[in-house]
């Protein structure tokens, strides 16, 4: 083999390797993207019926209930306009509190309630997860819009 | 008064950095020796000034000066002294100051260990580091001044984020920053080489120890962060593919590639342009990492206040540094020349393949970390990319990389023969294959991932033994002189590779065989997990310096024999009224028993998480071995010899 051929072989195998890796990565990326929805969007039915997504907002005050097994909890996530019921089995994070921001990841159950596989809470007292903050903001904007339209 | 001195020192430091970043580089370009000579004193003066500034801020923290805004927001009078000092880097402004301070430490180290460099080269290196420093000092002085006053002063501080009040957090950020900023030396070497148009084996030999040292710190820093997450977050996890972890992992991957490509450049003169590009990438990713983490773009414990002005400055700075250096690379890279040729199968080609895989891995992490941010910034929706993506991508990328890693040290430079390699490695291959098939049956169950992980781990071990046998042939001499006859750099490489094997073994076993249970326990209850019996003895109140804790008492026994007691705590930090979990862990080489407190239920009942984590400590053990390997490589004789020879040479008339 001439040096030129060798270099060509090396370059071709390198490009093939990178192409393979890129396909793999993009494929994995597409199938693992998790979208975020607000309770309003969930109520409107915009969220995927099957498949996992994230939901965020405030934990409605007084909505936290615990099953008799002590580990299954139910609460309501709200963006102040719409509410979504959430069920979670497991131990809630330290900073989970009623009236505070929360983000949950999971799927919609058959009854329309959200079955969370993960509950993420914020990292300090005054910090709001950006997703939760966005949900509140969006809901506020939408509600002002509906107020303006009738005029 | 003290904070003003610190502020003033920062302003002077900026002016000195401007001189350091311009005069020596112009001097090197025009051949003006006097101008080049500015570099060293300027770097040292700048170090002293930043040291004064850091000292002033530390003093403000130690003396609880709550008229300084940054101190008031990150400290509290009840906070123990060591955490008051660590709070210096607990927030955005202070961590930038730490960055600048560490940069000045590296720069001053370069001034001391660069006697053997040509004047122009040293002037350019220190100049480039000065320019980086200008960016950071300017950032602090314009939009994130740590010395900003709060008038009237606060009565008491807002306290440090309780998550950060931990011995691990005292060391983790400085270690990580030593790594991040350490890549600035390799970066400065690369830019200096591009500016000067000369890039030879000597250049690679100078850059190597600096890069290895930076990589070593980064490895230790990441290890510390992972360990901290394990015992502090209470989830029993050690890596979450969280954006902030990724931010530190990307420079690590690029730095690992850089170390290996530098080795080729030094030994064989090949990969010159590639090495330079990697040096630029490693540092760019470090900068990106710092800013991603510290700017508040990401949702995390590390994120602080978001301020659009800061974001803009950061963006401009990143564009100038990364864009500028890449443009310089495009312009000057052809001038650095090509290296020696090598066959399709050779140590060079194996290292190249590893490099490509590492860089692709870094790129995949970058994609997963940045894409959600881009989408959000463009208003196209909010998405997140979690661990499933990284798991799916990483195993297929790293498996061939690790496989080749074990082969690399056995392959000859320039040209290797496949039949020869296959013959030398056939036993290693057989042993690892058999282990991968049989060991899982002994441990419980077999899955493809467990099989793959065990195969790779034992492949690394077996191939390392083969490498060792070839390096230390049994020639009848005693072992010790033979061991000492091999350069320490080689031992460093060997140990770091074994460390990878240990790491993979730990990850595989803990992922494959860990068990967990979320249970509800009444005092006196017994829970069973993997043959261990956990008896809950109730809780007691514990009073900490700035928190109150409920401590759970769990006795663990195995086959009736008591093996450990676990005391997980649920703390409430009183100033911020913030709850925190402190896991109770009984660690051993064979595995950890881990418990963390959930919530208090009715009638003295608690929800408790129990884990059995087999061989989890091997993960950090593997990292420690890698770091130790780096340390050994650094102590190699040839780095000292070249220096000594140079010094002796200088003393000649």
Interface residues (C-beta under 8 A of the other chain):
Chain A: X3 X6 X9 X10 X13 X14 X17 X18 X21 X22 X24 X25 X28 X29 X31 X32 X33 X34 X35 X36 X54 X66 X69 X70 X71 X89 X90 X91 X92 X94 X95 X105 X123 X124 X125 X127 X129 X130 X131 X134
Chain B: X161 X163 X234 X299 X300 X301 X303 X341 X343 X344 X349 X352 X353 X356 X357 X360 X363 X364 X367 X368 X371 X381 X382 X383 X384 X385 X386 X388 X389 X392 X393 X396 X397 X518 X519 X520 X570 X576 X577 X578 X579 X580 X581 X598 X599 X601 X605 X607 X609
